[in-house]
Amino acid sequence: MTVTTEQGGGLVDTDLSADLAAAALDLARKFHDGATLWVISPQWEPHAHHVAVEFVHPVIMGKRALPSVALVDPDPVAQARVATQPGDLLLAVASADEPAVVEAMRRASAWGALTLWIGCGSRPPAGAANHILWVDSDDPMVPATGRFVLMYHLLWELTHVCFEHAGLLQAAVEDCTDEVCVTCSDEGRLGEVISAPADPHGQALIRTAHGEEFVDVTVLGEVAPNDLVLVHAGTAIARLDDSAEEVDR
Amino acid sequence: MTALGPKGVESTGFLYPFIDAEETDATSLLDDLAASARGKASESARLQRESLDEYEPVLIAAGIEMADRFLRGGRLYTLGNGGSSTDAATLASLFSRPARGRAVAAWSLAADEAVVTALGNDVGFDLIFKRQIIAHARDRDIAVALSTSGNSEDLMAAITEANRRGLLTIGFSGHDGGRMAVAEDLDHCFTVHSQSIHRIQESHAVLGYRLWSVAQEHMSRPRNGAHNS
């Protein structure tokens, strides 16, 4: 079995190049607004470190240093939870079935993070991350062949091109507001419980993409820290089960 | 066919400068970015193919030498700075934790921050790898150093020490090869001929993967005397 890819230099096809372009523009806009890029790669830690050093210490003189940190603790979800603030970026280099990354990506909208997911093999479901940058190959050796390195190198290179277009950085992605965002008004916003109510009829402190707020959780009964809930009009209206299935108990 | 497109945009852009600046440019930037990504990827693929072709006989020889050392209980140390230290770590885990094939002992000498900062602080950054080679190395071991310039002092000091101690020494370099290309302490040097650090690192990965493949193939062969010829 030969290992080299020989499809006319086709490491990046048209679809992937468009995905990379869109991701880079979002990345540049978020950095422009003060984001930090958090990187997790539980299966392949060195990739997380490579992304971070790429942004922090550019190999091309004169390119600005950007804040990026590899999160490589044994529990990357806990580490990302405490690190991430609304407006930040969360990038994973992982297969679609890596449990910690599935979990982090699921929670990222409650943390207010824009997400990017680099990987290979079966794709994550559509919408699992804001940007899915994928190598469509089932070869388990892909992570060691430089394909991911190429991917985040390109992401870095394109992001810095965007900085040369200051006008387009201002046209930032429109943030959801409760009143106008169809997703928010119909479905509720994803929230993560920070602390349960002090008394049975009190309010829980919950973080959403907008920050922290006190929310009525009486509909749900007891809630515990890190529970995922849907918040609508100051009330938690549903609980998302831990097992990634949406089950009401 | 593309000649007419920009022309048309130009003429309408002249009539509607505001629209052109606020709307069309985001699209055209995205198109430019996508085209740039494909161009850089093609260049990366070309460089990878050329590097593999140029060094195929040496990659086979070096991979077999590595396999022989692994079969004698040798272990692999990988070395690099910055992004290359992460590529060194990826290479080490390819050998020690492969998705398929036989796992062998390998680790990156930049991986332990206690050791790296202790040595950097106490004896100087240039010696962070050399001192570890002195501590760890046996004559059946292997050292692989990755540097896009081929000039890193900490790597060169470690390579000299490794060579002195009988290790198999392999260098991955870039640009014109730098000091690595002319170092007598290196048994094999793979120079990726490019001016781009990014493209060099991508080729380093594929060259490292080829070394691993050769070593795996050689280690899986039957080894009783009858098969040696």
Interface residues (C-beta under 8 A of the other chain):
Chain A: V3 T4 T5 E6 G8 G9 G10 L11 V12 D13 T14 L16 S17 A18 L20 A21 A22 A24 L25 W44 E45 P46 H47 H49 H50 V53 E54 H57 V59 I60 P140 M141 P143 A144 T145 G146 V149 L150 H153 L154 W156 E157 L158 V161 C162 H165 G167 L168 A171
Chain B: A21 E22 D25 A26 L29 L30 D31 D32 L33 A34 A35 S36 A37 R38 K40 A41 S42 E43 S44 A45 R46 Q48 R49 L52 G82 G83 S85 T86 D87 A89 T90 L91 S93 L94 P98 A99 R100 S108 T148 I197 H198 Q201 E202 S203 H204 A205 V206 G208 Y209 R210 W212 S213
